Amino acid sequence: MINRAPNYLLYLNVLVIATCGLIYELLAGTLASYLLGDSVSQFSFVIGVYLSALGIGSWLSKYVDDKLARTFIEIELALALLGGLSTPLLFLAFGHITWFRIALFSSVVAIGTLVGLELPLLMRIMREHLDFRELVARVLTFDYIGALLASVLFPIFLVPRLGLVRTSVVFGILNAAVGLWGTYLLRPLLSSRGLGGLRGRSFLVIGILAIVFIKADALTQWSEESILENPIVHTSQSEFQRIVVTKHRDDFQLHLNGHLQFNSRDEYRYHEALVHPVLGAAPSIENVLVLGGGDGLAVREILRYPDVRSVTLVDLDPAMTELATNFEPLAELNQHSLTDPRVTVINRDAFVWIDEGDERFDAAVIDFPDPGTYSVGKLYTTHFFSLLHRRLTDDAVISVQCTSPLVAPKSYWCILETIRQAGFDVQGYRASVPTFGVWGFALAGKSPLKSVPDGSAFAFRKLPDHLRFLNDQNRLAMFALPLDVQPLKIDANRLNNQALVRYYEQEWSR
């Protein structure tokens, strides 16, 4: 028999296994978003499959007729291995197998089924010692508290501090510890035969996971290098994203959540094309706003103009702006732009920040990541550009990076149409960046833009010296769109539907 005191220890088991179960679900959704993109779809698929698997596990529990305590412990050990090793194994598999989605969702089904078996078995073990109503109330209470703990700890502490791989392993160890603890707590319900082997397997599983925890950094670096194809020279996991810098010969590349942001070999083409048309077209550039661009490379180009008196950079992630300041290769590349006394760095969500103040800007450079997720897509909506419109002087001009008009024409023209419907006069242009191919931009003004083809749009300001890509001739040529980059009639991107994210996913997934 189990006396009353250990019943409360069993409730602690409920708390631990509920927390572990939700952590595995969050890990699968995050990993799918990190490697496959489109976070809303990936999380939706993972949650749906996981919940269905919970139902399968609960249904299967009715076929366990005897040896409930031993079966419960065996399930904990299986879940510890499968759940704890799922993230590192999937990371390793991504760069080497073509059926990664099958592997991902198979692991979700397997983990969900095992988690679905846990609570029904534990409740059946406890039912002889508690009134049924009290049992259900207490078990579900601790189950929901565990879910709350997991949902709070995962984004605030676990991912930023431990990373995905170590988080997975730590909770695998917790499951194994529950199994080991169960060999003592449920000792009256276990036969002596095979008990030593059960405890030995528990220690073995904990030992395996502990070794993986110790080797997590090397494992993560090896798997990411196989995905990104170059040696890694810097990694960090912030509250918002995973930042990886790789090196190839004398060049380095920045990746955010697995997506390439720039290559030091040719980033100057992109940033000169993004910055100099807008600063040439704006009548005044004393007060310039940069949204995104935490790498400091757009700011580097802005600071080439002596007329610029202040630059306000708004970037969500302090880890990114710290990297741009303190990681010497990047600080040299951006010419230490973020430590210039004219520059103010604000680490806020631009979507929130843009609606908070009343300072107005003469020009704005929008350097957000591509709209591959809804969290980024909101920054390309009519709502956002309308808020930006109010923060600009009457004759202000903005430039926006708009993804590739050749690969993703619907996405490109959707962004331009969105800017237009927010009250701007818009002209599209493009530049060739070898790492990315043909890349698209938008030049937009609160007032009607002067004609670009004859050069009068840039009559306010000549190009600064020492540029590596732009001159007066090719600055004009960027606005002459070729036949395969012609306007499309397309819907604007609105906050309530985010059509742009769907266009982007469809076009880039091809």
Number of C-alpha atoms within 10 A of each C-alpha: 9 15 8 10 8 12 15 12 14 21 21 17 24 26 21 23 25 24 25 28 27 22 24 27 21 20 23 27 22 19 22 23 19 18 19 16 19 20 20 13 16 20 20 12 14 22 19 11 18 27 17 17 22 23 17 19 23 21 14 15 20 11 8 12 8 8 12 17 23 21 15 23 26 18 20 28 28 20 29 30 22 21 33 31 22 25 24 21 16 22 23 18 18 20 17 12 11 10 10 18 14 10 17 22 17 13 20 27 21 19 25 28 24 25 28 24 25 24 22 18 21 19 18 14 18 18 15 12 14 13 10 13 9 10 18 13 11 14 21 16 15 20 22 15 17 22 20 14 17 21 15 11 13 21 15 13 13 19 23 18 16 17 20 24 25 26 23 28 30 23 25 30 28 21 31 30 22 24 29 23 18 21 21 13 18 17 16 12 16 17 11 9 8 11 15 11 10 18 18 13 17 26 18 14 22 25 14 15 24 17 11 20 22 12 12 19 15 11 18 20 17 17 21 22 16 17 17 19 14 16 17 18 12 14 17 16 18 18 18 17 18 21 19 23 20 21 17 14 7 7 12 19 21 20 18 17 17 19 17 17 17 20 21 18 15 17 20 22 17 24 22 21 28 27 27 26 26 26 29 20 28 22 18 20 26 15 20 26 25 27 23 22 22 28 24 27 25 28 27 20 22 27 19 15 19 10 13 17 14 19 25 18 27 23 23 20 18 17 20 24 22 14 19 26 22 13 13 13 15 21 20 13 17 20 20 18 23 24 14 14 10 14 18 15 17 18 18 16 15 21 20 11 14 21 14 11 9 10 11 17 27 22 28 28 26 23 20 20 19 18 24 18 21 20 13 15 23 22 21 29 25 23 20 22 22 19 17 19 23 16 22 23 17 14 17 25 32 30 26 24 25 28 23 23 23 16 17 22 23 23 31 28 26 26 28 27 21 25 28 20 18 20 16 23 18 23 17 24 25 27 24 16 19 14 15 16 12 16 22 26 26 24 25 25 26 20 15 12 19 15 11 19 13 10 14 12 19 23 14 12 18 15 17 15 9 8 14 10 15 20 15 11 9 13 23 18 15 21 18 15 15 10 7 9 20 12 17 13 9 18 16 24 27 17 16 9 13 20 20 29 23 18 20 24 17 13 14 12 10 7
